């Protein structure tokens, strides 16, 4: 078994995009998108035959996309979003030596590249990370902070449409049908659409309008979304979905898809025609698109429990049903004395954000 860098885009995406245990954050294109924010992507993996487990020689068995960014004073930090990725769940007869080989290779590479700390944010709960399937992360320290949403809402969309609707709150189910009955129109745009530049303009205008309502909640610059579209153009992994009423585009999202997973964590809206309930039909359209593509779950991305500022945001999502999952957040493997200072700085930043948006 050898730890190695994976340089083939096709090989990497075949491994992660058809894997039920990760999402779009481990895709090749996502790593390329993050370059605009100063991150440099690397993809590492361990291959082996392991014929006794049914894997062919040279098959990629475990891997992770590692994003590296340089911070003033601290130096270089490595971050793994929603990884590691296993070809099969870690509780399914996969030898512990496989992860240990990957971990040793990763840390050796990090030290060689003078990285002061490695952050890993697995799709695992606290219990899984310490006592369950991901207990192999014993060398990693839990930080009690997160980069990706810690509190998530996940919906099983292998159910029938009727069953999904039945799982919603009564008013939400009514609003979905009401919006459709009143003439709210749904439009979809592939990233290769000839009018995509105008679609981006409309989307970003809604994002800025929503930011105003949220009293300055931070949003990414427009060039970020232009880059996102450029990187994912020609794939089937993202699309714009918009809700229109009486000629006005009132809500839009960017929906994301892998073979098993779907979400829509970028969105914008205005309150015009709010009585027609367009956001409800928009969310339902995103769910149905995922279901039609054969996805198993729909990830509502983040909810923010016990936050007055985010009460409406979370209430809207929770009204669709699904199951809440609380993830463990960021784990670290410190490689320098600067890692301790970094954690103090992150704690201060977290407390400031909690005070502002609570």
N, C-alpha and C positions, 0 to 999 in steps of 0.2 A: 504494500500500500504506500503510495507516494503522495505527499502534499504538493500541489502544483497550481500554477496560475492557468485559468481557462481563458483562452484568447479567441475562441470561436463563438461568435454571436449565436449562430444556429444551434450549436451544441448546448450553450448555456440556456437559451430560451426554451429549448425542448425539455430541459431538466426542470426549470422552475414554472413555466407557464402551464404545464400539464400535470402539476403536482398539487394534490389537494391540501397540502399543509403549509402553503405560503400564499402570497398575493403579488400584486403588481409592483410592490416596492423592491422585489428581488429581480425584476426584469432588467434586461440589458438596457433598454431604452430609458428606464427610470434613472439608472446610473448616469447615462449620458445627459439627461435633463438636468440633473443636479450640478453639473459642471458650471452652470450659469451662476450658482450660488457659492462657488469656490470649492466645491467638493471634487475630488478625483476618484473615480471608481476603479476597483480591482475586483476580479472574480476568482475565487480560489476553491479548490475541491480536492477530494481524495477519490482515486479510482482503484478498483481491484476486480479480480474475477469472482471470488467468493461463490464458486459454482455450487457449493453445498447449500447456499441460500437462494439459489436460482438466478444469480446475476451473471451476465456474460463478461468475459475478460475485457478490461478497459472501460467498463461502465462507470459513470459518475455516480457515486453513492451518497456523498454528503458534500455540501458546498455552501458558500455564503458570498454575497456581494458586499464588499467592504468599501465604505466611503471615507476618504481621508481629507481632512481640512486643516489648514494652518491657522492658529490663533496667535494674536500678538502676545508676547511674553511667554505664553505656555508652550508654544510649538505645535507639533502635529498630533491630531487626535484621529483615531479610527472608530468608525461607527457602523454597526451591522443592523439595518432595519428589518424586523420580522424574519430573522434567521436564527439559527442555521436551518438549512433545508435538507431533509433526508429523503431518499428515494422511497422510503417506507417509514412509518412512525417509529420513533426510538424505542417504543415498548414492544415492538414486533420482532423479537429474536435477532436484532441487529447487534453485533458484538460491540461492547463498550470501547474496545480498542480502536474502533473506527473513528469515534469522536476524539479520543485521546491523540490519535495520529494527526487529525485536523487541528486540534488545539495546539499541540506542540509546534506544528508548522506555522500556524498563524502567529503565535507569540514570538517565535524565532524571527519571522519576517518583520514583525512590528519592532522588535528591539534593533534589528539591523537598520531599519528606516527611522530610528530615533523617535518613535511615537511614545508620548508620555502616558497615554492610557488608551485602552480599547473598550469601547462601549458596545454592548450587545443587548438588543431588545427583542427577545423571542416571543412567539405567539404562544405564551404559556401563562398560566395563573401562578400565584405565589406557591400554592400547594404542589403544583406540577414541577416547579423549579426546584423545590427543596425535598419533596418526598415522593413525587410521582414520576411520570415519563421523562422529565427533563432534569432529574436529579444528578445527571452526569455533569451538570454545571457547578459542581461543588467548589471549584476553584474561583468562582466568580462571586463578587460581592453585590448584594442587592442595595440599591441606592435610595429607593422610595421616591424616585422622580421618573419622568417619562418624556420622550420626544414625540412619540405617536400617542394617540388617545389611550388612556389607561382603562377607561370605562367604555365598553362597547355594547352594541345591540346587534345581535346576529339573528337572521331569520332563515328558517329552513324552507327553501322554495322548491323542494322536490314534491311538496304537497300540491294538490290541485288548486286552481284559482279560487274555487269555492271555499276550500279549507283555509286558504290564506286570508281571504276576506272575512271569514268567520272569526279568525283570530284577532282582527282589529277591533278597536273600540267602536261602539255603535255609531257615534258621530263621525268618526273617520271614514267608516264604510259608507255612510250617507254622503259625506262631502266628496268622496271619489266619484260616486255615481251622479251626484248633483252637478259637479263641474262638467262632466261629460254631457249630461242632459242639457245644460245651459249653453253649450256650444264652445267650451274651451277646446282649442285645437292643439294637438301635439305634433311638433315637427322634429325630425331627426337628421343629423348631419354627420356623415363620415368625415374624418380629418382630411381626406383627399377631395372633398367637395370643392368645385370651382369657386364657390362663394365663401370659402372658409375665412378669408380675411375679414369680411363683413360680419360673419358669425362671431368671430373673436371680438370685434368691436362691440357688438351688441351684448355679448356676455360680460365683457369687462365693465361696460357702463352699468350693468345691473349689479356687479360686484361692488363698484364704488358707491352706488346708491344705497346698497345694503350696509356698507361700512358707515355711512352717515347716520343711518338709523341706529347702528350699534355703538354710536358715540366714539368713533375712531378705532374700532377693533382692527388690528393690523392685517393687511392683505399684501399679497405678493405683487410686484410690478407687472405691468402688461407684457413686457418682454419675456417674463417667465412663462406665461401661457402660450405666447407665440413659439417659444422654444419647445414647450411640451408638445404642441401640435406638430412641429417639424420633426421631432424625434419619433413620435408614434404614427406619423403619416404612413399609410401603406400597410398598417397592421389592422387587426380586428379587435384591438384591445381597448380602444377608447372611442367615444363619440359624444357629440353635443346633443342634448335633448332640450327642447324649449316648449313652454306653454304660451299660447297666444290667444288673446280674446279681443274681438272687435278690431282687429288690425294692430293691436298693441302686444309686443312681446313683454310679458310680465314676470316670467321666471325661467331660469335656465340652469342646467347642471352639466358637468362633464362626467359621464358614466364610464366606469372602468370594468374590464372583464378579463378573467383567465378562463381556463376550461371549467374550473369548479367554483370559482369565487367571483363576486361582483360587488360594486359599491358605487357611490357618487359623492366623493368627499370635497368637490369644488362646486360651488353654487352661488347664484346671485338672484335677487328678486326686487320688485317694487310692490308697493301696497295698492296700486291702481287695480281696480276690478277685484279687490280682495273678497267681496261678497260672493263672487263666483267660485271661490276656492281653488284657483289654479295650482297652488303648490301641492295639493293633495293628488291631483291627477298627474302632475309631473313626477312625483315620487312613484306612483303606481305604474306609470309608463316605464320608468327605469327598472322596476322590479320585474315587469312583464318581459322587457327586453332581455334581461338576464335569464329568465325562465325559458324563453324561446331559444336561447343559445345553449341551453342544457346545463347551466350552472346549478350547483347544489345549494349554495348559501348566498344570501344578500347581506352585506355588511353595511349597516347604517353609519359606520365609522365611529364618531365619538358622541357621547352624551356627557353632560357635566352635572352630576347630582349635587344637590344642596347649594346651587348657585342661583341667586336671584337674577343676576344679569343674563344667565343662559337658560332661564326657566322656560321661556317660550320655545327656544331652540330644541331643548331636550324633550319637552312635552309633546311637540309635534312628532318627533321620531318615535317616542314610546307609545304613542297612540296607534301605531301600525302593528304592534305586537312584537313577537320575537323574544329572544332570551338575552338577558344582560350577562356579560362576562367581564370580570375584572382581571386585567392582565398584571403581571408582576412588574412591568416597567423596565427601566434600564438597569442592567447588571454591568459591572466594570471589572477589568483586569488591570490594575494600576502597574505602571512600569517605571515611574519616576516619582520623586517627592512632590513634583508639581501636580500630580493627580489629586492629592489631598487639598491643595489650594483651589483646584478646579471645582471640586465638590462643594467647597465652601461658597465659591462664587455662584455656582448653580443653585445652591440652597437660597442664597440671598435673592437671586433673580426670580426663583419660584415664589418666594414669599411676597415679593413686590407684585407679581402677576396675580396672585391669589387675592391680595388686598384690593387691587384695581378692579378685578372682574368678579368679585364675590357679591 
